[in-house]
Amino acid sequence: MATTNTITTTYAGEATREFISAALLSSPTIYNGNISVLPNIKYQQVVRKFDTDGLLKDATCDFTDTSTLTTLERILTPKSLQVNLQLCKEDYRDTWDAISMGYSAFDNIPPDFASYLVSYAAAKVAAANETSIWAGATGTSGQFDGFETLLTTNAAQPQAMEIAGTTLSKSNIIAQMELIEDQITAQLYGKDDLAIYIGTAGIKFYIQAQAALGYMDKFHVGQSSLDFHGIPFIHAPGMTANKAICTTKDNLWFGTGLLNDSNEVKVIDMADIDGSQNVRVVMRMTAGAQFGNGEDIVTYGISNGSN
């Protein structure tokens, strides 16, 4: 008798965490620690930043307020998202068998076939999440407002720090990055976590330009880190071409409700329901992005209508 391949797994509570975490936190921007993460947001989180003026004064014998403390706050409200995916067991069985028997270079092997299917879905979610973080728009199904969208209404940004931008290329990438560098304020310049975030095409152009100038091996970069006059370049795969953002890591936030009751993962075998070989993967999660101080962000190629 042929083996009956039945899946009856449901992940909930702590068991959900592994897969939801992989789906949301495995995007390159988050996995590499390039922005700040706020986990376990039940509904919304207030992101607070503080600013002062006239902090240092001449000494006296009395206690006299020496500064005005301004609390800046922005609201991070993760959006509810879901995955409804139907897969045919037979399309993935051969691949799973090969992995489980050791005929594969993969080191991290899901413990069972159901976990393998969920891991497959989680990888797809991570890729979509990377795009949303930078270029997402909440009006698009499956996306939340990313930084490019949020920064189009950044009223606190000085106009000089909004650089119109152009089509980037190997020949102009250095000159265009100098435009960004010129607008970095004295308060930001030199901070340890200050960086220029740029998409894949921009990273390629910069490497090509550096190689052409002889600053790195023409055809082999190796492990060289990328920076511009000491300011690290951070590869943001989800960012739109011809755009860039310069700010500090602690000024860019990603929020999610990793352990909230609203997060769940289910694997439903349809064999006993309709006799098919289909498996349905259901995932529910929340995710969102927000920035802190709008006046501490230099943008390139992002049109801000609020400043």
Secondary structure, DSSP 8 states (H G I E B T S, - for coil): ---------EE-THHHHHHHHHHHH-SHHHHTT-SEEE---SS-EEEEEEEEES------SS-----EEEEEEEEE--EEEEEEEEEEHHHHHHHHHHHHTT-SS-S---SSHHHHHHHHHHHHHHHHHHHHHHH--TTSTT----HHHHGGG-TTS-GGGEE------TTTHHHHHHHHHHT--TTTTT-TTEEEEE-HHHHHHHHHHHHHTTSS-SS--TT---EETTEEEEE-TTS-TT-EEEEEGGGEEEEE-TTSTT-EEEEEE-HHHHS-SEEEEEEEEEEEEEES-GGG-EEES---TT-
